[in-house]
């Protein structure tokens, strides 16, 4: 059966052809036109099908194709193990793993492109799947359910009838891939007659267009034919059988066979062509066809096709009368007058399946707006097709992608002050301006995709194409994104493609009654500890679903990038719950899910091709080699990776290690992270997972219960130092969880049975900004951000990496350089240093730009203003020719800038 989803594809070469692109020039000879390449001694030829069937020719083609691919890869700069040499990794097993993975990737692409013409088509399933308005006064519904035997759409628009809007095999049914097709016809209003032609189209956006001009279809068709056909050219259109009769007479003669029994064996096309050439060899050129074939007579050779240049230009100049078809398309006003929608905007609906195990009702996988289960009612999808006057209209362009990211991580539901679920509109009005004022240039949103249980924080996704209805409508979310862009903020989405909710009624589990529709069957289909389902990344239709999902959020909601959550859950069959010793072979053994890696490579390639300014961030606790390396060099293609171990170390220090025992060496090595990707690293000071669902925030640990001025000062000092060193020592990206910039002392706990479903801890205390203490912490955070806004701190250093030249575990002092900026931290709980020596490369005057101990930031102001400028001394320290002797009070940090260079 022909697929309903993939129309027949006509192409000279396959989309993923390795044939190089060449510019061809034309020259004429003897009334013929020849094509030649701008490369020397190259001829463009078409293969003769008869010759290509020969076994020797097929073998030659296979060898030639293999060599051609290898040469093409080298020419295109593709090296499956390229990043290994870059980082000096010599493990043979891992190199072989990368080569095999690259071969499988090429094979996968060939298979995908046999069904999808381009990358755009592969990642644009949302354009046809799900519920879509068709221009021929109807709505089309397409869904993938290969395990079902019957499919229909049920809802309040048809009385939840499983038979009224259905699809059956052989009649608007399903194709060989399991895609079901259902048509929901619009209803004629009383007194209205059907359209004159069955293909009458309507423009549902514009109120008025050419189709409402009153010109009849017959007049339009006559006008189109009169303009397009030259005199005599439409002869065969008016006499349908004349051309067939002439061809029959040319082949068999005037008295040819009249029955199949009289039909003799027909010579092959090559023999007939040569006979025709011999018969007409003396004919004048005007009697010959505009095309010819040159045959040099060699066996297994190619034929060269030539054409008449005059005929060719005349053919190219012909343009079909498409403009007239626009006059047949009526406007929305005409449609509203004549039809009632078959499924009105706002209708509730589900998809009904009959399966081998019985009838099922499911929320459609491609639904764009879903109301999850509430008050004991079953979940349902909402048909979202707002009229043009209600649809959101975009006003702002995407902000330019910055070279360094300062990301504000947010959860819309807990962003309000009141103990309830906040909305998109409230977030847009109240939080975005705060983010801009604080100095961030991007927001990262958690829990936007629809999920059944609020307490899962949005990580157990049920509906991947729907914004969570708890926060508002799709139009509300579009406004949020648009307003953020207007403030110069990028918008990133926390995307969870590493697993999915196990819920059957609203999610994808057992979607069509089978256990292996979207997910693996057996143990591999379930997460080892979280009870979630694991995607079957090797299935082409699952890839189509996930890749289209990424493109959907980029196209429909104009977001700027993705934070890929918990990649270790999908990249390993043990879901990342294994002990890693540092052996490189742990990244290529039998527990590595190669299909998941291929998906991530495809996802990054497609996103960066379709949206060149997209930002992709990888969250992987195992720091898989090559996360941020180009896919052409064997990497996975992410722009940034998250160093989660940094926030875990801070939490461990604060809760488990006495302050005077903190190891500066361990701190630096953890913050710097993987040496192979530190220039692409994104650091949390405090991971959101540590302060939600029962965890304690750093502020709560440090000064949440402080009852003395000394305890409050200690907590305040460490809080600023932790944030400053995390911000400035990592790579060109920094991430902060909402509210923590001013020391929010309260944990976040979502409503669940253990707390009697209370919202008292599921909100943010913005009123603390009015308090003097928290306002000082917020002032420090804003000035810290200004270091990057004005001075581009995160881009300084060698490839954005600081020069860490001083780490003293005894004194508990750390110092590093970023260009002309010097950062010094004294973590010692009691020891202050009046003249501490720090080496610098440049001689000159250094001035303090930021001091954590200033009174405006809640400090003691122990460094006087006359000490804010320091001059270098000629003395070799820390491997440098010069040094500074600076005052370092305990639990303080300073940022110096070289403001004047001295020539010594």
N, C-alpha and C positions, 0 to 999 in steps of 0.2 A: 504493500500500500504506500502511496506517495505521502511524504510528511506534510502535514498542514502547516508546520512551523517553518520549514526550510524550502522555499520555492526553488525550482530548477535554476541552476547556476550556469551561465554561459561565459566562458573566459578563454582567451588564447592560451594563457599560462595559469597554473595554480597560483593562488594568492601568495603562498609561501615559497614561490619558485626561487631557486638559487641563481637563475639566469641574471647576469648583470644588465643594468640599464645602459643603453647606448643611444647616442644621437645619430640618426640616419640622414643621409643626404640623397637626393634623387638626381639621376641623370638620364637622358633619353638617347636612344640609339635605334634607328630604323623604325620609328613610330611606336616603339615600346618604351616602357619606363622600368628602370632597374633600381633596386635599393642597395645601397652600400653603406657600411659602417664607417665612422670616422676613424676607426682603427685600421691599420694597415693589414691587407690580405684577409679581411674578415667578410664573409658573405652571410646574409640572413636567409635561411632556407626553411621550408616547411617539410616535415617528414612525410615520406610516402608510406601509407599504411600497409601496402602490400609488402614493401621491403622490411618494414619494422616487425613483421610477424615471423621473420626468419630467426631460428634459434641463435645463430651466431650474432645476428644483429642485436637481439635482446641481451645477450651476455655482454656484448660490447657496450650497450647503453648502460647496463648496470655498473660496469667498471668506470665508464666515463662519468656517470652521475656521482659515484662515490668520490672520485678524484675532484670533480667539479665542486662538490660540497666542501671538501677539505680546503681547496684553494679559495673558495668563497669565504669560508670562516677566517682564513688567514688574512684575506684582503679586508674584511670587515672589522678586523681587530679583535676577533673572538678567540679567547683562550680559556677553556674550561677550568684550568688550574692556575690562571694568571695571578690571583691574589696570593697564592702560596709563596711564589718567588718574591713577591713584594715584601712579605713579612718573614721570609726566611724559614718557612715551614717545609720540612723535608720528609714528612711521613708518607711512605709509598702507598699504604692502605687507603689513606684519606684522599690522595691524589687519584687513585684508581676509582674510588667512590665518586669523586666529582666528575670524572670522565664518563662513567656509566650513567650518572644522573643527567649529564648534558645530552647524551645519546637518547635517553628516555624522554627528555624534554623535547627534542626534535621530533621524535616519533609521535609524541602526544600532540604537538602542534599540527603535524600532518593529518592526524586523525580528526582533530577539531576543525581544521580548515576544510575537511571533506564535507562537513555539514554547515559550516559558517564561513561566509565569504571573506570577512575581514575581522580584525580585532574589535572594531566598533560593533559589528553585529554580534560577535561572541559575548560582549559585555552589555548588550542592550536588550536583554530578554524582557525587561519591564515595559518595552514599547508595545509588545503584543500579548504578553501573558498577564493574567488577571483580568480586570474589568476595564474595557476601553470603549470610548465613544467612536463609532464608525460614521463616516460622512454620509452613508446611505441610510439615514434615519433609523439607526439601530445601535445596540450596544453588543459588543462581542466579548465573550468570556472564554479564556483558554487556560487550562491548568494541566499540570503534569501529574499523572497518577497511573503508572504502568500496571499496578496490581489490581485496579478496579475493573469491574465488568459493566458498569453503568454509571453515568454521571449526570447530575442535574444541579441547577441553582435554585435554592429555596429561600424565601424571605417574606417579609410583610407585604411586598408588592404583588405576590402571587398566592397569598394565603398559606405560605409554607408548603406548597404542593410539590411533591417530588416528581411529578410527571409533566407539569405544564411547560417548563423550560428545561428540556433535557437533550442529551446527545446519545445516540446509539451507533454502534459500529455499522458502517456502511451508509449511514444517513447523518451527516454532520457529526460524525462520531470521533474516533481517535485515530491517530496515525501509528506507524510502526514503532515509534519511540514512546508511545504512551501519553501523548498530548491530546486532551479532549477539547472539543470546540463546540460552543453553545452560542446561539444567536438569540438575543432578547429584542424583539421587534418593538419599535415605538407604536403607540396606538393612535389610529385615526380619530380625530375629534368628530363629534356628531355633525352630519351634513357635509363632511369633506370627502372628496374622491381621491383614490390612489393616484400617485404620480403617473405622468404619461409614459415615462421610461423607467425601467426597473433600476437603472443605475443612477438615478437622480441624486445629486449630492447637495449637502447643506454645509454652509460655513457657520459653525456654532459659536464663533467668537465675535464676528462683526455683525452689527445690527442690520446693515444694508450693504449690498454689493451688486455687481453686474447681473447676478441671477434674478434680481427683483425688478429688472428693467422692462419686463413684459414681452420680450422677444421670444417667439416660440422656438421649440427645439427643432422643428422642421426647417425654419428659416436659418438657424445657426448651422445645421448640417449642410444645407445647400451652399451657404456662403463659404464654409470651410472647404468643401469639395471644389467649388469654382476657383478658389484661390490656389489650392495645392496642386491639382492635376493640370498638367499642360494638355493642349488639344490632342486627343487620341490616346493619352496615357491611361485613362480610366476605362479603356475598352474592355480589358479583362475583368474589371470590377463589375461592369454591367452585364457581361456575358461570362458567367462563372466557369463554363466548361470549354470555352474556346481554347485556352492555353493548354489544358490537359489533352484536348483532341489533337492539337498541333504536335505536341511532344509524342503522342502515341503514333501519329503518322510518320514522324521523323525516325522513330526507332523501328517500327514494323512495316512501314510502307502503307499505301492507300488501301490495300486488301489484307491487312493484318489479321491475326487470329481473333476470333470472336468469343471463344470459350477457353477455360483453363486447360482443357484437354488438347486444344490446338496450339497452346503456347509452348514453344520450343525453349531450349535452354538459352538464357540471355548471356552473351559474352560479358566478361568483367569490364569495369569502367575503363581500365587502361587500354584494353584491346579496342573497345568502341571509340575511344578518343583518337587513337592512332589511325583507325580506319576513316574516321571523319576528317582528320587532318589530310590524309592522302587524297580523299575525294575532293576537298576544297583547296588544294594547294595552289591552284591557278586562279582562284577567285580574287577580285579586287579587294583592297583593304577595307573599303566601306561595307563590305558584306561579311566581314569577320567580327566575332564578338570582341568586346573591350578587354577581355582577359585572355591570357595564354599561359601555357606551361612549357618550360624548357626542360628537355630530357637529354642528358649527355650519353645515355645508353649504358652506363655502368650499372652492374647489378648491385643492389643494396644501397644505392646512392639516393640522394634527396632530389626532389623536383623543385625547380625554382619558378615561382609564380610571378608574372609580370602583368601590368595593367596599363590601359591607355590613360595618359595624364588628363586629357580633356574630360573624358567620362568620369574619372575619379574626382576631379574638382567639382563637376556638375552634381555628382552624387553627394559630396560633402556639403554643398551649399543648400541642399534640400532640407528644410526644417518643417516638421509636422505642425499643424495648426493648433498647438496646445492652447494658445490664447483664447480660442473660441470655446474651449471646454470650460474656461472660467465663467463664461456667460451662462452656462447651464447650472452652475452651483448657486443655490439660493442662500440667503442670509438666515441668521438665527431668528429674526422676526418672522420670516415666512414659515420656518419650522414650528415656532410656537403657535402660530395661527392654525396650522394644519394638524399637528401631532401632539400627543401627550407622551412623555418619556416612558419607555417600557419599564425602566427602573429609576425612579426619581432620585434626585440628590438627597442624601441622608437616609436612604432606605437601609434597613437591617437585612443581612443575608448571610447564608452559609452555603457550602457546597455539600451535596448529598452523593454518596457513593454506595453502590451495591458491590460487595466484595465476596470472595469465597467464604469469609467468616461471618457474613451478614451485612446488613445496611449500617452505614456510618454517616454522621454529619460532622463536618470539620470547618474550622475557620480557614478560608483559602490562604495558601502559602504566600501568594503575591498580593494579599490585601494591603492597602495603604492606610487604612484607619480601622482600628479594632477596639471594641469595648470589652475588656477582659471580664472574667466571671465576677459577679458582684451580687450580693444579697441572695445567693443560691441560684441565680439565673445562669444559664449557659452563655458562654462568650459568643459574640457575633461580630461580623465585619460590618462596616458602614460604607455604603457607596458614596465616594467623595467626588462630586462633580459640580462644584459651585458655579453659579451663573457668572458671566464675565464681570458684572458690576461688583460681585462679592469676592472674586478671586484676587489674591494678593498680587500687586504689581511691584516689581523690583525697582529700587531707586538708586542703589549704590553699586559700584564696581568692586571687584575683589581688591583688597589692599595688596601692594607689592610684597613679595615674600622677603622677609628680613634675613640678614646673614646670621643673626643670632636670635634665639627664641627665648622669650620670657612668658611662660605659659601659666595661666590661672586655671586650675582644675576645679570644676563646679559640678554640683548635683542640683538640678533645678528644684526638685521637690523639697529639699531641706534648706533652700536659699532664703526663705522668709523668716521673719521674727516670730510669727505666730505658730503655735503648735498644730500645724496642719500641713497638707501638701500644697506647696506654692505652685504657681502657674508660669507658663512661658511669658505671658504679658507682664506679670509682676517682676520676673527676672529681668525682662527688657527694660522696665522702668526704673528698677531700684539697684540692680547689681552691675549692669554694664558700665554705668558712669563711675562706679566705685573702682572697677577693674582698670578703666582708663586712667583715673586719678592716681591709682597705685603704681602706674608705670609699666604695666604688662602690655605685650603686643599680640597676645593670642589667648583664647579661652579653649579649654578642653572639657567637653560635656560628657558626663557619665549618666548611664541609664536612660538615654533618649529612646532607644529602640523598645518597642512594646514588650512587656514582660508580665507574667501572671501575678507574681507575688511581689509586693512593694519591698518587703524586707530583704529580698535578694539583691537590692541596690541596682537592679537592671542587668545583672550578669547572667541570669538564666533567661535568655531571650526566647520568646515564643513566636513573634511575628517580625521578621527581619526587614520588612519594607514599610513598617508603620511606626510613626512617632507615638510615644506613650500618651494615651488619651487622658491620663491623670493630670497632665500639665496643660492640655488645650488641644486645639485643632492643628492640622497641617499648616493652615494659613498663619496661625499664631507662631509656629516655629519658623516659618519663612520670614516673618517680621523680625523675630529675634536675630536671625542670621544677618538680615539686611541692615538692621540697626547697628550690629556689631561691626560690620564692614564700614558703615558710615563713620564710626569712631576710630577706624584704622585697626581694628582687631581681626585677626584671623580666627576661624572657627574650626576646631578639630573635634572629631567624633570618636568616642571610645567604642570601637567595634569589636564584637565578640564572634569571631568565626572559628574559634578553637573548640567550641562545643555548643550545645543548645539545650534548652529545657526539655525534660523528659515528659512533660505534660502531653497527653494524647488528645484531649478535647479542643485545646486551643493552639497547641504547638505542632511540630512536624513529626513527632514520634508516632509510628504506625499510621502515617498520614493516609495511605490508600489501603490500609488493612494488612499490609505486609511489613515485616520487621526491617527490611533492607531497602526501603525506598530512598531516604536521604542518608541513612546511617548504616554503619557496619552492623552485621548481625553477630550474635554471640557476645563473648566477653569484650572483644575489641570495640564493640559498639557502645560500651558504657565506660564512663570515667571511673577510675579505680576507687576514688574516695568521695567524689562530689555528687554522684547520682545523676549526672548529666549524660546526654547522648553525644557520640563522636561521629562527625561527618565522614562520609565515604568519598574522600577527595579523588579517588581514582575513577569515579563515575563521571562521564562527560556531562550529564544533565545536572548533577550536583555542582560541578564546576561552573556550568552555565548559570545556575541559580546564585552562587556565591559571588562570582565575578560581576554579574549584572547588579547584584546588591550594592557593591562598592560604587559602581558607576551611577546607580540610582541616586544615592545620596549626594554625589557630586553634581549631577545634572538637575535633579528636582529641587534640591534644597541649597545648592550653591555653596556647600561647605568647602573647606580648603585642605583637608587632610584627615588622616586616621591614626589613631593610637591602637595598634593591634594588641589586644589583651591576651595574656597568658599563652604565648606561643609554645612554651615547653609542654603544655598539655596536649598539643596536636603533633608536635615534631617527634615525639617518642611514644612508643606503645605503652611504656610504663608511666606516661603522662607527666614525666619530669620528676617523679618521686623515686629517685635512685641516688646513690652516692656517687658523686663525680670526683675522681682523684686527680684530674688534670691531664690524663692520658688522651692524646688527640684521637685515638681510635674509638673512644667513647662516643664520638660524634659521627661515626660511620659504621657502627656495629649492627647486629640484627635487631636492636630495639629502636633504631631510627626509622621513622615513617617517611619513606622517600616520596610517597604520593603527596603528603602534606607539604614537603619542601617544594615540590614542583608547583603546587598551588600557589605558594607564597611568591615564587619566582614569577609565575604568570601574573599574579595580582599586581606586583610592583611594575612589571613591564607594561601591562595594559594601562594602569593608572598614569604612569609617567608619559606614555605615548599620547593618550587621549587628553590628559590634563598636565601639561609640562610643569606647572607651578605647584603641583600637589606636594604635600609633605606626608611621609609615612614614617611612623615611629614603631619600633619593635620592643615589646616587653618580653624579655626572655631571661630568666634567672640563671640559665646555664651558659649564657654568652656564647652562643653557637658561632664558630668561626665563619667569617664572611658575611655577617648579618648586614653590614652597611657597605659591602663591596659591590661594584657593578655586576649585574647578571652576566654581562659579556665576559667577565673575568672569573666566573665561578661563584660569585656571591649571590645573596638573596635580594639585593637591590634596595634595602631600606635607606632612608635619609638619616635617621637617628636611631640609637638604641638607648634603653633606660638602664641605668645602673641602680638596681633595686637594693643591692647590698649596702649602699651608703646609708639609706634610711634605717635599714635593719641594724647596722652597726651603732648608729646613734641611739636607737632604742635600747640596744643591749648595754651600751655604756651607761645610759641614764638609769636603767632599772637594776643592773646586775653588778656594775663595777664601781668601786669607790673612786671618787673624782681624782685623787692623787695617784691612782694606778692606771689612768688612761694612757694607752700607748700611742705616742705621736707617730711612730713608724707605721703601725697598723692602720691608724687613721688615714694617713697620707696614701698608703698603698690601696686602701679601699676606695677612697674618694677619686683617686686617679683612674682606677679601674683597669680594664683590659688594655694592654699596651698596643694591641692591634687596631683598636677602634676608639681610642680616647678622644680623637678629634671629632668624633660623631656622637659623643656621649651626652645624654640628658640626665641631670641629677635631680632627685627629690631631696629636700631637706627632711621632709616628713611625708611618708607614704599615706595616702588616704585610707588604705586598709588598716592602718594602725590606730586610726581615730574614729572608726565607725564600727558598728556591730559589737560593741562591748569593749573595744580597745581604748587606750588612754592617749590623749594628745600630749605632745611634748610640754605644752603650757600647763596642762593639768599636773604632769609629773613635776615640773620645775617650780611652779608657784601657785598651783591650784589651791593648795591647803596651807600656803605660807602665812604664818601668824606673827612674824617678826619682820622688822625692816631689813635685817641682815639676810634672812631667808629670801625675801622678795628681791633684794638686790642681786643675790646669787643667781636666782632663777632668771631674772631679767638679763643679766650679763651673759650667761651661757646661751640663752635663747638667741640673742643677737649674734654671738660669735658662731654658733652652729649655722645660722642662716647665711652669714657673710662668707664663711669658708666654703660652704657647699655651693654658694652662688658663683664664687670667683675661681675655685680651683678646678672645676670640671670642664667639660667641653663647651661648645657654643650654644648650649641650651639649658634652661633651668625651669623647673616645674614646682608650683606651690599649690597646696590644697586650700580651697576657699576658706577664708577667715583666719588662717593661721598666721598671716602677716602681722596681725596685731595681738598675737598671743592668746587666742581664743581658749579659755580655760576649761571648756566643757567638752566632754566626749560626745560623739554622735551615736545614737542607738535607734535603729528603725523599729517601728511598731511590730511586735510579734507576740506570740503566746507567752513567752517568758517575762514580758513586761506589761502584760494585760493590754497589749496593742496600744500603748501610750505613745503620743507624739511629743511628749514633753522634752525629749532629747533629740528630736528629729527636726531641728531648726537651727538658725544661726543667731547669735546675739550681737547684732549690729549696734545696739544701743551702747555697747562697751566703748565705741569710738568716742563717745562723749565723756568718758572717764579719762582723767588726766594721765593715769598710768598707761592704759592701753593706747591712748592717743599718741603718747611718746614712742611706743613701740611701732605704731603705724608710721610715724614721721621718720623713724630710722629706716623702715623698709622702703619707703618712697625714695629717700636719698640713696639707699643702696641701689635701687633700680636706676636712678639717674646716672650712676657711674657708667652703666652700659648705654643709656640713652644718649648721653653727651660725649662720653669718652670711648665708647665701643670696647669696653673692657673684655668682653667674652671673645672678641676676635683677635685680641693681642696675643703675642707669643708666636712660637713656631707652629704654624698650622692650627692656631687656636689653642695650643697646649702650653701651660705655664712652665717656667723653668724653676723647679723646686730645688733650691740650693742649700737650704738650712733646715734640718730636722733634729732637734735635741730632746731625747726622751727624758733626760734628767731634769733639765730646766723647763721641759714641757713647752718649748717654743718651736713654732713653724714659720718659715718665711719662704716666699717665692716671688718671682718676677713675671710680669706680663708687659712686654715692651717697656715703656718708661714708668710703669707702675710697680710699686713695691708693697707687698702685703705681709704684715707681721702679726702673729697671734701668740699670746701668752695664756695658755690654758691652766697654768699652775693655780691651785685654789688659794694659796697664801703668799707665795713669793712674788715680790715686785722687784724690778731691776731698773736702777737709775740710769746706767749707761751700758746698754746691751749692744754688743758688736754684731752687725749684719753685713755681709759682703755684697757689693754692687759692682756692676760692670762699667758704669759711666761715672766719671767724676763730675760733681756739680752740687747744686742745691736741691734738696728734696723737701716738698711741702706736704703736710697732712691734708688730704681731701675728705677723709671720713674717719671719725674716731668713735668707737662704740661707747666710750666712757663719757661722752659729752652729756651735760645735764639735760639738754633738750631731748635726749634719747633715754632719759631715766637713769643716767650714770652719775658718777661723783665729780667729774670734771677735774681729775687729778693732774692732768697735763696742762700746764699753763700755756697761754697763747704764744709766749716768746720761745717755746720749745716746738712750735708747730713747723718751723723751718730748720732743717738740719743740713750741714755741709759735710761732704765726704772727707775722709782722712786717707792718706796714702799708706795703707797697710793691707797686706794680702790676708784676706779672710774668706772662708768658704770657697776657696779656689778663685776668687776674684782679686783684682789689683787694688781695689778701694774698699772702704767700709764706712758704715754709719754707726755712730754710738747714740742709740735712741732710748728714751724712757719707756719702760714697759710695766705699767701697773698690772697686778694679777687680774685674771679673767677679763682682759681687754684685747682689742685688735685695732690696728691702724692701717689705713691705706695712704701711701705716700706717692707723690708724682714728681718726677724729675722736671723741674721748672726752669733750671738754668744750667747749661753745660759749661764746665770749666776746662780750659786747655792746660794740661800739666806738662 
